[in-house]
Amino acid sequence: MAEPKKGTIYRYKTGKYVREKLGSKRGCKDYRIIDVPNKPGRKVLICITNKKGPRGGRTKAISLLRSLRTEKGKKLAKIAKVKTMEK
């Protein structure tokens, strides 16, 4: 199985996903999670940088979320940095 690209991998103790960082959160005003077609257990965290426009604003992908129920998610969870939720 191929190794993942270089990216920081995080896991929250209470979460059900492993998060692989793709980009920075700079300029984000809101967030949205979308499902990846034909890939069960995988979602993308989208950052909305500008809320104006006919499609809801400009967006960029921030991170890839992998379910802890999948084989690759379990494997990445072992090497992921554990983060705590900020209140």
Phi and psi in radians as a Rosetta constraint file:
Dihedral C 1 N 2 CA 2 C 2 CIRCULARHARMONIC -1.254 0.35
Dihedral N 2 CA 2 C 2 N 3 CIRCULARHARMONIC 2.513 0.35
Dihedral C 2 N 3 CA 3 C 3 CIRCULARHARMONIC -1.299 0.35
Dihedral N 3 CA 3 C 3 N 4 CIRCULARHARMONIC 2.603 0.35
Dihedral C 3 N 4 CA 4 C 4 CIRCULARHARMONIC -1.201 0.35
Dihedral N 4 CA 4 C 4 N 5 CIRCULARHARMONIC 2.770 0.35
Dihedral C 4 N 5 CA 5 C 5 CIRCULARHARMONIC -1.106 0.35
Dihedral N 5 CA 5 C 5 N 6 CIRCULARHARMONIC 2.824 0.35
Dihedral C 5 N 6 CA 6 C 6 CIRCULARHARMONIC -1.132 0.35
Dihedral N 6 CA 6 C 6 N 7 CIRCULARHARMONIC 2.044 0.35
Dihedral C 6 N 7 CA 7 C 7 CIRCULARHARMONIC -2.936 0.35
Dihedral N 7 CA 7 C 7 N 8 CIRCULARHARMONIC 2.593 0.35
Dihedral C 7 N 8 CA 8 C 8 CIRCULARHARMONIC -1.299 0.35
Dihedral N 8 CA 8 C 8 N 9 CIRCULARHARMONIC 2.351 0.35
Dihedral C 8 N 9 CA 9 C 9 CIRCULARHARMONIC -2.004 0.35
Dihedral N 9 CA 9 C 9 N 10 CIRCULARHARMONIC 2.225 0.35
Dihedral C 9 N 10 CA 10 C 10 CIRCULARHARMONIC -2.122 0.35
Dihedral N 10 CA 10 C 10 N 11 CIRCULARHARMONIC 2.734 0.35
Dihedral C 10 N 11 CA 11 C 11 CIRCULARHARMONIC -2.523 0.35
Dihedral N 11 CA 11 C 11 N 12 CIRCULARHARMONIC 2.359 0.35
Dihedral C 11 N 12 CA 12 C 12 CIRCULARHARMONIC -1.673 0.35
Dihedral N 12 CA 12 C 12 N 13 CIRCULARHARMONIC 2.481 0.35
Dihedral C 12 N 13 CA 13 C 13 CIRCULARHARMONIC -1.036 0.35
Dihedral N 13 CA 13 C 13 N 14 CIRCULARHARMONIC -0.667 0.35
Dihedral C 13 N 14 CA 14 C 14 CIRCULARHARMONIC -1.659 0.35
Dihedral N 14 CA 14 C 14 N 15 CIRCULARHARMONIC -0.041 0.35
Dihedral C 14 N 15 CA 15 C 15 CIRCULARHARMONIC -1.513 0.35
Dihedral N 15 CA 15 C 15 N 16 CIRCULARHARMONIC 2.962 0.35
Dihedral C 15 N 16 CA 16 C 16 CIRCULARHARMONIC -2.009 0.35
Dihedral N 16 CA 16 C 16 N 17 CIRCULARHARMONIC 0.231 0.35
Dihedral C 16 N 17 CA 17 C 17 CIRCULARHARMONIC -2.300 0.35
Dihedral N 17 CA 17 C 17 N 18 CIRCULARHARMONIC 2.690 0.35
Dihedral C 17 N 18 CA 18 C 18 CIRCULARHARMONIC -1.781 0.35
Dihedral N 18 CA 18 C 18 N 19 CIRCULARHARMONIC 2.307 0.35
Dihedral C 18 N 19 CA 19 C 19 CIRCULARHARMONIC -1.887 0.35
Dihedral N 19 CA 19 C 19 N 20 CIRCULARHARMONIC 2.122 0.35
Dihedral C 19 N 20 CA 20 C 20 CIRCULARHARMONIC -1.834 0.35
Dihedral N 20 CA 20 C 20 N 21 CIRCULARHARMONIC 2.058 0.35
Dihedral C 20 N 21 CA 21 C 21 CIRCULARHARMONIC -1.256 0.35
Dihedral N 21 CA 21 C 21 N 22 CIRCULARHARMONIC 2.279 0.35
Dihedral C 21 N 22 CA 22 C 22 CIRCULARHARMONIC -1.947 0.35
Dihedral N 22 CA 22 C 22 N 23 CIRCULARHARMONIC -0.544 0.35
Dihedral C 22 N 23 CA 23 C 23 CIRCULARHARMONIC -2.719 0.35
Dihedral N 23 CA 23 C 23 N 24 CIRCULARHARMONIC 3.141 0.35
Dihedral C 23 N 24 CA 24 C 24 CIRCULARHARMONIC -1.569 0.35
Dihedral N 24 CA 24 C 24 N 25 CIRCULARHARMONIC 2.804 0.35
Dihedral C 24 N 25 CA 25 C 25 CIRCULARHARMONIC -1.579 0.35
Dihedral N 25 CA 25 C 25 N 26 CIRCULARHARMONIC 0.129 0.35
Dihedral C 25 N 26 CA 26 C 26 CIRCULARHARMONIC -1.067 0.35
Dihedral N 26 CA 26 C 26 N 27 CIRCULARHARMONIC 2.261 0.35
Dihedral C 26 N 27 CA 27 C 27 CIRCULARHARMONIC 1.447 0.35
Dihedral N 27 CA 27 C 27 N 28 CIRCULARHARMONIC 0.141 0.35
Dihedral C 27 N 28 CA 28 C 28 CIRCULARHARMONIC -1.358 0.35
Dihedral N 28 CA 28 C 28 N 29 CIRCULARHARMONIC 2.365 0.35
Dihedral C 28 N 29 CA 29 C 29 CIRCULARHARMONIC -1.913 0.35
Dihedral N 29 CA 29 C 29 N 30 CIRCULARHARMONIC -0.461 0.35
Dihedral C 29 N 30 CA 30 C 30 CIRCULARHARMONIC -2.732 0.35
Dihedral N 30 CA 30 C 30 N 31 CIRCULARHARMONIC 2.875 0.35
Dihedral C 30 N 31 CA 31 C 31 CIRCULARHARMONIC -2.258 0.35
Dihedral N 31 CA 31 C 31 N 32 CIRCULARHARMONIC 2.723 0.35
Dihedral C 31 N 32 CA 32 C 32 CIRCULARHARMONIC -2.594 0.35
Dihedral N 32 CA 32 C 32 N 33 CIRCULARHARMONIC 2.522 0.35
Dihedral C 32 N 33 CA 33 C 33 CIRCULARHARMONIC -1.946 0.35
Dihedral N 33 CA 33 C 33 N 34 CIRCULARHARMONIC 2.272 0.35
Dihedral C 33 N 34 CA 34 C 34 CIRCULARHARMONIC -2.173 0.35
Dihedral N 34 CA 34 C 34 N 35 CIRCULARHARMONIC 2.617 0.35
Dihedral C 34 N 35 CA 35 C 35 CIRCULARHARMONIC -1.378 0.35
Dihedral N 35 CA 35 C 35 N 36 CIRCULARHARMONIC 2.559 0.35
Dihedral C 35 N 36 CA 36 C 36 CIRCULARHARMONIC -1.569 0.35
Dihedral N 36 CA 36 C 36 N 37 CIRCULARHARMONIC 2.173 0.35
Dihedral C 36 N 37 CA 37 C 37 CIRCULARHARMONIC -1.091 0.35
Dihedral N 37 CA 37 C 37 N 38 CIRCULARHARMONIC 2.449 0.35
Dihedral C 37 N 38 CA 38 C 38 CIRCULARHARMONIC 1.103 0.35
Dihedral N 38 CA 38 C 38 N 39 CIRCULARHARMONIC 0.274 0.35
Dihedral C 38 N 39 CA 39 C 39 CIRCULARHARMONIC -2.282 0.35
Dihedral N 39 CA 39 C 39 N 40 CIRCULARHARMONIC 1.569 0.35
Dihedral C 39 N 40 CA 40 C 40 CIRCULARHARMONIC -1.162 0.35
Dihedral N 40 CA 40 C 40 N 41 CIRCULARHARMONIC 2.458 0.35
Dihedral C 40 N 41 CA 41 C 41 CIRCULARHARMONIC 1.438 0.35
Dihedral N 41 CA 41 C 41 N 42 CIRCULARHARMONIC 0.174 0.35
Dihedral C 41 N 42 CA 42 C 42 CIRCULARHARMONIC -2.207 0.35
Dihedral N 42 CA 42 C 42 N 43 CIRCULARHARMONIC 2.313 0.35
Dihedral C 42 N 43 CA 43 C 43 CIRCULARHARMONIC -2.355 0.35
Dihedral N 43 CA 43 C 43 N 44 CIRCULARHARMONIC 2.821 0.35
Dihedral C 43 N 44 CA 44 C 44 CIRCULARHARMONIC -2.118 0.35
Dihedral N 44 CA 44 C 44 N 45 CIRCULARHARMONIC 2.302 0.35
Dihedral C 44 N 45 CA 45 C 45 CIRCULARHARMONIC -1.552 0.35
Dihedral N 45 CA 45 C 45 N 46 CIRCULARHARMONIC 2.083 0.35
Dihedral C 45 N 46 CA 46 C 46 CIRCULARHARMONIC -1.860 0.35
Dihedral N 46 CA 46 C 46 N 47 CIRCULARHARMONIC 2.379 0.35
Dihedral C 46 N 47 CA 47 C 47 CIRCULARHARMONIC -1.792 0.35
Dihedral N 47 CA 47 C 47 N 48 CIRCULARHARMONIC 2.284 0.35
Dihedral C 47 N 48 CA 48 C 48 CIRCULARHARMONIC -1.723 0.35
Dihedral N 48 CA 48 C 48 N 49 CIRCULARHARMONIC 2.018 0.35
Dihedral C 48 N 49 CA 49 C 49 CIRCULARHARMONIC -1.623 0.35
Dihedral N 49 CA 49 C 49 N 50 CIRCULARHARMONIC -0.465 0.35
Dihedral C 49 N 50 CA 50 C 50 CIRCULARHARMONIC -2.492 0.35
Dihedral N 50 CA 50 C 50 N 51 CIRCULARHARMONIC 2.121 0.35
Dihedral C 50 N 51 CA 51 C 51 CIRCULARHARMONIC -1.495 0.35
Dihedral N 51 CA 51 C 51 N 52 CIRCULARHARMONIC 0.075 0.35
Dihedral C 51 N 52 CA 52 C 52 CIRCULARHARMONIC -1.607 0.35
Dihedral N 52 CA 52 C 52 N 53 CIRCULARHARMONIC 2.657 0.35
Dihedral C 52 N 53 CA 53 C 53 CIRCULARHARMONIC 2.179 0.35
Dihedral N 53 CA 53 C 53 N 54 CIRCULARHARMONIC 2.826 0.35
Dihedral C 53 N 54 CA 54 C 54 CIRCULARHARMONIC -1.222 0.35
Dihedral N 54 CA 54 C 54 N 55 CIRCULARHARMONIC -0.430 0.35
Dihedral C 54 N 55 CA 55 C 55 CIRCULARHARMONIC -1.762 0.35
Dihedral N 55 CA 55 C 55 N 56 CIRCULARHARMONIC 0.184 0.35
Dihedral C 55 N 56 CA 56 C 56 CIRCULARHARMONIC 1.739 0.35
Dihedral N 56 CA 56 C 56 N 57 CIRCULARHARMONIC 0.030 0.35
Dihedral C 56 N 57 CA 57 C 57 CIRCULARHARMONIC 1.958 0.35
Dihedral N 57 CA 57 C 57 N 58 CIRCULARHARMONIC 3.039 0.35
Dihedral C 57 N 58 CA 58 C 58 CIRCULARHARMONIC -1.360 0.35
Dihedral N 58 CA 58 C 58 N 59 CIRCULARHARMONIC 2.472 0.35
Dihedral C 58 N 59 CA 59 C 59 CIRCULARHARMONIC -2.312 0.35
Dihedral N 59 CA 59 C 59 N 60 CIRCULARHARMONIC 2.814 0.35
Dihedral C 59 N 60 CA 60 C 60 CIRCULARHARMONIC -2.602 0.35
Dihedral N 60 CA 60 C 60 N 61 CIRCULARHARMONIC 2.617 0.35
Dihedral C 60 N 61 CA 61 C 61 CIRCULARHARMONIC -1.424 0.35
Dihedral N 61 CA 61 C 61 N 62 CIRCULARHARMONIC 2.258 0.35
Dihedral C 61 N 62 CA 62 C 62 CIRCULARHARMONIC -1.780 0.35
Dihedral N 62 CA 62 C 62 N 63 CIRCULARHARMONIC -0.781 0.35
Dihedral C 62 N 63 CA 63 C 63 CIRCULARHARMONIC -2.668 0.35
Dihedral N 63 CA 63 C 63 N 64 CIRCULARHARMONIC 2.771 0.35
Dihedral C 63 N 64 CA 64 C 64 CIRCULARHARMONIC -1.818 0.35
Dihedral N 64 CA 64 C 64 N 65 CIRCULARHARMONIC 2.206 0.35
Dihedral C 64 N 65 CA 65 C 65 CIRCULARHARMONIC -1.818 0.35
Dihedral N 65 CA 65 C 65 N 66 CIRCULARHARMONIC 2.191 0.35
Dihedral C 65 N 66 CA 66 C 66 CIRCULARHARMONIC -2.005 0.35
Dihedral N 66 CA 66 C 66 N 67 CIRCULARHARMONIC 2.359 0.35
Dihedral C 66 N 67 CA 67 C 67 CIRCULARHARMONIC -1.202 0.35
Dihedral N 67 CA 67 C 67 N 68 CIRCULARHARMONIC 2.496 0.35
Dihedral C 67 N 68 CA 68 C 68 CIRCULARHARMONIC -1.304 0.35
Dihedral N 68 CA 68 C 68 N 69 CIRCULARHARMONIC -0.091 0.35
Dihedral C 68 N 69 CA 69 C 69 CIRCULARHARMONIC -1.499 0.35
Dihedral N 69 CA 69 C 69 N 70 CIRCULARHARMONIC -0.299 0.35
Dihedral C 69 N 70 CA 70 C 70 CIRCULARHARMONIC -1.511 0.35
Dihedral N 70 CA 70 C 70 N 71 CIRCULARHARMONIC 2.832 0.35
Dihedral C 70 N 71 CA 71 C 71 CIRCULARHARMONIC -1.119 0.35
Dihedral N 71 CA 71 C 71 N 72 CIRCULARHARMONIC -0.795 0.35
Dihedral C 71 N 72 CA 72 C 72 CIRCULARHARMONIC -1.194 0.35
Dihedral N 72 CA 72 C 72 N 73 CIRCULARHARMONIC -0.617 0.35
Dihedral C 72 N 73 CA 73 C 73 CIRCULARHARMONIC -1.098 0.35
Dihedral N 73 CA 73 C 73 N 74 CIRCULARHARMONIC -0.712 0.35
Dihedral C 73 N 74 CA 74 C 74 CIRCULARHARMONIC -1.130 0.35
Dihedral N 74 CA 74 C 74 N 75 CIRCULARHARMONIC -0.707 0.35
Dihedral C 74 N 75 CA 75 C 75 CIRCULARHARMONIC -1.145 0.35
Dihedral N 75 CA 75 C 75 N 76 CIRCULARHARMONIC -0.755 0.35
Dihedral C 75 N 76 CA 76 C 76 CIRCULARHARMONIC -1.236 0.35
Dihedral N 76 CA 76 C 76 N 77 CIRCULARHARMONIC -0.482 0.35
Dihedral C 76 N 77 CA 77 C 77 CIRCULARHARMONIC -1.128 0.35
Dihedral N 77 CA 77 C 77 N 78 CIRCULARHARMONIC -0.495 0.35
Dihedral C 77 N 78 CA 78 C 78 CIRCULARHARMONIC -1.239 0.35
Dihedral N 78 CA 78 C 78 N 79 CIRCULARHARMONIC -0.532 0.35
Dihedral C 78 N 79 CA 79 C 79 CIRCULARHARMONIC -1.790 0.35
Dihedral N 79 CA 79 C 79 N 80 CIRCULARHARMONIC -0.015 0.35
Dihedral C 79 N 80 CA 80 C 80 CIRCULARHARMONIC -1.313 0.35
Dihedral N 80 CA 80 C 80 N 81 CIRCULARHARMONIC 2.605 0.35
Dihedral C 80 N 81 CA 81 C 81 CIRCULARHARMONIC -1.384 0.35
Dihedral N 81 CA 81 C 81 N 82 CIRCULARHARMONIC 2.351 0.35
Dihedral C 81 N 82 CA 82 C 82 CIRCULARHARMONIC -1.545 0.35
Dihedral N 82 CA 82 C 82 N 83 CIRCULARHARMONIC 2.190 0.35
Dihedral C 82 N 83 CA 83 C 83 CIRCULARHARMONIC -1.977 0.35
Dihedral N 83 CA 83 C 83 N 84 CIRCULARHARMONIC 2.739 0.35
Dihedral C 83 N 84 CA 84 C 84 CIRCULARHARMONIC -1.839 0.35
Dihedral N 84 CA 84 C 84 N 85 CIRCULARHARMONIC 2.613 0.35
Dihedral C 84 N 85 CA 85 C 85 CIRCULARHARMONIC -1.285 0.35
Dihedral N 85 CA 85 C 85 N 86 CIRCULARHARMONIC 2.363 0.35
Dihedral C 85 N 86 CA 86 C 86 CIRCULARHARMONIC -1.513 0.35
Dihedral N 86 CA 86 C 86 N 87 CIRCULARHARMONIC 2.481 0.35
